Amino acid sequence: MSVEYKSEPNGLRRFPGSIVVMGVSGSGKSSVGEAIAKACGYPFLEGDALHPAENIRKMSEGVPLTDDDRWPWLDAIGERLASREPVVVSCSALRRIYRDKLRESAPRGLAFVFLYGSEAVLSERMQHRTGHFMPSSLLQTQLATLEDPRGEAKTIAVDVAHPLAEIVSEALESLARL
């Protein structure tokens, strides 16, 4: 299947399929995802909004999710990715098996933007955000669950130690090269 790239007014190509902005909690998935979606002209979907209420309750109480907890959530995200129109989604996608499931759902192709950072940076970010159900106590569990996606097809990695504008710029430039 040949992939057609669309060119933006500034001459930057954009990835023609859907994009999942992934990483552990505190990596900036929502902020980066919203900015990428705006730059590409794609809708943005906050993956956390698709979690079943029981998952939100568990995480709010500091209880790590199991694979059985995550499958219905990944199914809901996969349904959105199955649309013929590209979308940008924030989703932790911590394990390769989760990413493969999402890839199977996206008929126009799927790219992953992996946001990574040191534990200190991630912890600092989590401690200073407000209004999020995920406690910083679950960061260790997420880091232990994370299977680094670098080297997987159509996956780019961006260090979150930089300002948001730099992270988004690097992600967009890397996506254009896929």
N, C-alpha and C positions, 0 to 999 in steps of 0.2 A: 504494500500500500504506500503510495507516494504521499508525502506530507507537504502541503502548500504553506508557506510562511507569509503572513501578512506584514506589510511594512508600515510602520508608524510615520506620522509627519516628520519626525526628527530623523528619519532614516533607519531607526532601530527595528530590526525584525522582532516579532513577538511569537512565542510558542503558540501554535494553533489549537492545541488541545487544552484539557483542563490541567490545573496546577494544584498540588497539595503542598501547603506550607506546613512542615512537620518539625517536631522536636519535643523535648521534654517541657514540662510546665515552666513558665518563666522565661522561655526563649524568645518570646515576642511574636508568636505565630499570628495572633489576631492583628496586631499593628502592621506587621510586614505583609500579611495576606491582604488586608484592606488596601494598602498602598499599591501592591502589585495588581490587584483587581482594577483599581482606578486607572493605573497606567496602561493596562491592556484593554480597558473597556469591557471587562467581564464582570458578572455579578460576583459578590463575595458571600460565602456561606460560613458562618461561625459553626464549626463542627461541634463545639460543646453544646450548642442549642439542640442538637439531635440526641443527646444522651437521654436514656430513660430516667425517670425520676428516681428510681432506686439507685442508679449509678451516681447521680448527683448527691443523694443522701449518703451513700457509702464514702465517697471522696470527701464530702464536707466533714464527716466524722473521722477522717484520717485513715480509712480502710482502703487498701489498694484494690484495684479492680483485677479480676481474674479474666482469662480468655473468654470464659462463658459469659461474663458481664459485657465484654467488649464486642462480641459477634453481632448482637442486634444493632448496636451503634454503628458498627462498620457497614452492616447491611443498609442502614438508613443513608449513610454517606454514599455508598455505592449506588443507591437508587438515584441520587442527585447527579452523580458522575455519569450515569447512563444516558442522561439527556443528550440530545444532539448538539446543544449549545455548550461551549466551554464555560467553566466556572472555576473560581479560585476558592479552595476550601482549607480551613485550618483544621488540622487533625494530628494528634501526636504520632500516630503510625509507628509506634516504637519497635515493632518486630517485623522482620521481612515477610512473614506469612500474612500480616495485616496489609502490608504494602502490595503484595502480590494479589490479594483479594481485591483491593481497590483498582489495581491495574486492569484486572479482568472486567471490571465494571465500566471502564471508560472507552467507548468505541472510537473516539477521535484521538486517542493517545493520552498519556498522562505523564507529567513531569513532577518531580519532587524537589522542593527547596528545603534542604535540611539545615535548620538553624541550630548551631552548636556553640557551646561556650564552656568556660571553666565552671566548676561547681560553685566557686566563690561568686562569680558574676551572676549565675542563675539564682543562687540563694538570695543575693542582695536584691535582685529584681523582684523576687517573690515576696520578700519582706516589705517592700515599699508599694506594692499594688493594693488597691482597695476594690471591694465588691466582687471578688472572685471566690468561688467555692473551694478551690484546691488549696489546702494548707501546705506551707513550706515543708512540713514533716514528711510529705510524700515524695519530695524530690529524690531522696536516696533510692526509693523503690523504683521510680521512673528511670533513673540512671542505670540501675542494675538490670532493668528489663530492656533498655535500649540496645538494639542490634544496629551498629553503625551502618548506614546505607551507602557510604562512599564506595564508589566502584560499581554500584548498580546502574542499570540502563536509565538514561534520562533523569539522572539525579545530580543535583549540584549542592554544594555545601558552602555555607556562609557563616563566618564567625560573628557572634552577636556582641562582641566587645566594642564595636564601633557604633557611632550615632545611627539612628534610624535611616536617615537619608542615604548614608553610605551603604548600609545593608541592602536597602531596596535597589539602589543603583547597581551594586554588584550582582544581585540576584537577577535583575532584568537583563543585564549584559550577558550573564552566563546562560540564561534561558534562551536568549536570541541565538546563541551558538549551538544549541542542541539540534 
